[in-house]
Amino acid sequence: QVHLVESGGGLVQPGGSLRLSCAASGFTFSSYAMSWYRQAPGKERDLVAHISSIGGRSNYSDSVKGRFTISRDNGKNTVYLQMNSLKPEDTAMYYCKAGTYGRVYWGQGTQVTVSS
């Protein structure tokens, strides 16, 4: 059975940092590209960052470029999102997604709230 479990969310002040983790099981993690998405209340779910299956390529939305870093550890079946210089507009539910040809899996999400 496939599981994607996000963790690391919480309440942080503007300018602070958080590190999200997404632990995967039930599929061949190293064969899947991994992504982080986020969804704020009343808005669509948007791509934040993406990393290729072996971690050689990554890309970011313009809104987080230079502040967020996606990485993965295929030995631990985990993908990370390091978030620095957080802004109130980063407040959202953050989801990880695993994708390969014809298959997509989603986690349940972790809430990130940036507020003073």
C-alpha positions as CSV (number, residue, x, y, z in Angstrom):
1,Q,0.0,0.0,0.0
2,V,1.3,3.4,-1.0
3,H,1.9,6.0,1.7
4,L,3.2,9.5,1.5
5,V,3.4,11.2,4.9
6,E,4.3,14.8,5.2
7,S,5.6,16.4,8.4
8,G,7.5,19.5,9.7
9,G,4.7,22.0,9.2
10,G,3.7,24.5,11.9
11,L,3.5,28.1,12.9
12,V,6.5,30.3,12.2
13,Q,7.2,34.1,12.2
14,P,7.9,36.0,9.0
15,G,11.6,35.6,8.1
16,G,11.8,32.2,9.8
17,S,12.5,28.7,8.4
18,L,10.9,25.3,8.3
19,R,11.9,22.0,6.9
20,L,9.2,19.8,5.5
21,S,9.7,16.0,5.1
22,C,7.7,13.5,3.1
23,A,8.3,9.9,3.9
24,A,7.3,7.4,1.2
25,S,6.5,3.7,1.2
26,G,4.8,1.1,-0.9
27,F,6.5,2.0,-4.2
28,T,9.9,2.3,-5.8
29,F,10.7,5.7,-4.6
30,S,13.9,6.2,-6.7
31,S,11.8,5.7,-9.9
32,Y,9.5,8.6,-9.1
33,A,9.9,12.3,-9.6
34,M,8.8,14.1,-6.5
35,S,7.1,17.5,-6.1
36,W,5.8,19.8,-3.4
37,Y,2.6,21.7,-4.0
38,R,0.7,24.1,-1.8
39,Q,-2.9,25.2,-1.5
40,A,-4.1,28.2,0.4
41,P,-7.8,28.6,1.4
42,G,-10.0,29.4,-1.6
43,K,-7.1,29.0,-4.1
44,E,-5.9,26.3,-6.4
45,R,-3.2,23.8,-5.6
46,D,0.0,25.2,-7.1
47,L,3.4,23.6,-7.8
48,V,6.1,24.8,-5.5
49,A,9.1,22.7,-6.4
50,H,10.0,19.6,-8.3
51,I,12.9,17.2,-8.3
52,S,13.8,14.4,-10.7
53,S,13.9,10.8,-9.7
54,I,17.7,10.7,-9.1
55,G,17.8,14.3,-7.9
56,G,19.8,15.7,-10.8
57,R,17.3,18.3,-11.8
58,S,15.1,20.6,-9.7
59,N,12.9,23.6,-10.5
60,Y,10.9,26.0,-8.5
61,S,8.0,28.4,-8.9
62,D,9.0,32.0,-9.2
63,S,7.5,32.9,-5.9
64,V,9.8,30.6,-3.9
65,K,13.0,30.6,-6.1
66,G,16.0,31.5,-4.0
67,R,14.2,30.8,-0.7
68,F,13.1,27.2,-0.9
69,T,15.3,24.1,-1.7
70,I,14.0,20.7,-2.6
71,S,16.1,17.6,-2.0
72,R,15.7,13.9,-1.7
73,D,17.4,11.0,0.0
74,N,16.6,7.8,-2.0
75,G,18.2,5.7,0.7
76,K,15.6,7.0,3.1
77,N,12.7,7.2,0.7
78,T,12.2,10.8,1.7
79,V,11.9,14.2,0.0
80,Y,12.5,17.5,1.8
81,L,11.6,21.1,1.3
82,Q,13.8,23.6,3.1
83,M,11.9,26.8,3.4
84,N,13.8,30.0,4.4
85,S,12.8,33.7,4.6
86,L,9.2,32.7,5.0
87,K,6.5,35.2,4.2
88,P,2.8,35.4,5.2
89,E,1.9,34.6,1.6
90,D,3.6,31.2,2.0
91,T,0.8,30.2,4.4
92,A,-0.9,27.1,2.9
93,M,-1.3,23.4,3.2
94,Y,1.7,21.7,1.7
95,Y,1.4,18.4,-0.2
96,C,4.0,16.1,-1.6
97,K,3.4,14.2,-4.8
98,A,5.1,11.3,-6.4
99,G,4.8,10.9,-10.2
100,T,6.0,8.6,-12.9
101,Y,4.5,7.5,-16.3
102,G,0.8,7.0,-15.7
103,R,1.0,7.0,-11.9
104,V,0.6,9.8,-9.3
105,Y,0.4,9.6,-5.6
106,W,-0.4,12.4,-3.1
107,G,0.1,12.8,0.6
108,Q,-2.4,14.2,3.0
109,G,-0.6,17.5,3.6
110,T,1.0,19.5,6.4
111,Q,-0.1,23.0,7.4
112,V,2.4,25.9,7.2
113,T,1.3,29.1,8.8
114,V,3.5,32.2,8.6
115,S,2.4,34.9,11.0
116,S,3.6,37.2,13.7
